[in-house]
């Protein structure tokens, strides 16, 4: 058996798992390397799909079990439906007309409802992975996830109560899934303000923060209509905010997943492999960084005072 790697006994390592839809499955591949190399993880924080992966890990599942669960999850009819709804064929004629109709349907859904799918749809799907009765106190590793309160525009760090409800709130993409309404609050995807919630690590007393961010570059862009430009504007803003917060991690893995979309659930196996490759390439660099300890803790504390979590 491999001897656990403890560079400093008192150092608390926090793992931050960023959002990215299906791209976040690459985090499983990196986690497998951390597990094999016995890198100690004392706390996990997740946002959006990163919250799903983080919850499974903190439930005590092995990375192999998580991979099997995600591969099974990605084949569910409900998940396939989400993927089909956002898939666009690059063909002319009939396919182009069908895509226009899909755009109109999605647009009308957003106008007439709080989301294309209800909160219950997301909750039912994720309950296949996360048992509805579990609470944060049932976890084997301390865990927290990030959501955004949509009325006041505040980040929320959820670390107690029902686990499934918290993860659903963290993963409820605005306009796609209806927000979660709890205790007078309207909660949506943590990625609205913290796709990669590194700053939240300071709240939980982290000494060294390891982040896994599924890709850090903008997607290819070829505008066809005004809506494309509007969506691109939000993508650029999200990308820049994420880059800034990600730079505050003590070490970051960035699996190369740019060729996939957030809804590319059919490619779960390939996406996980991309994470394994990133883990292999950087595991030695992580060990060296752990020996050097943290150099960004003071900066994180300063910035946290300007960008707080409730």
Buried (B, 14 or more C-beta within 10 A) or exposed (E): EEEEEEBEEEBBBBBBBBBBBBBBBBBBBBBBBBBEBEBBBBBBBBBBBBBBBBBBBBBEBEBEEBBEBBBEBBEEEEBEEBBEBBEEEEEEEEEBEEBEEBEEEBEEBBEEEBBBBEBEBBBBBBBEBBEEEBEBEEBEBBBBBBBBBBEEEBBBBBBEEBBBBBBBBBBBBBBBBBBBEBEEBBBBBBBBBBBBBBBBBBBBEBBBBBBBBBBBEEEEEEEEEEEEEEEBEEEEEBBEBBBEBBEBBBBBBBBBBBBBBBBBBBBBEBBBBBBBBBBEEBBEEBBEBBEEEBEBBEEBEEBBEEBEBE
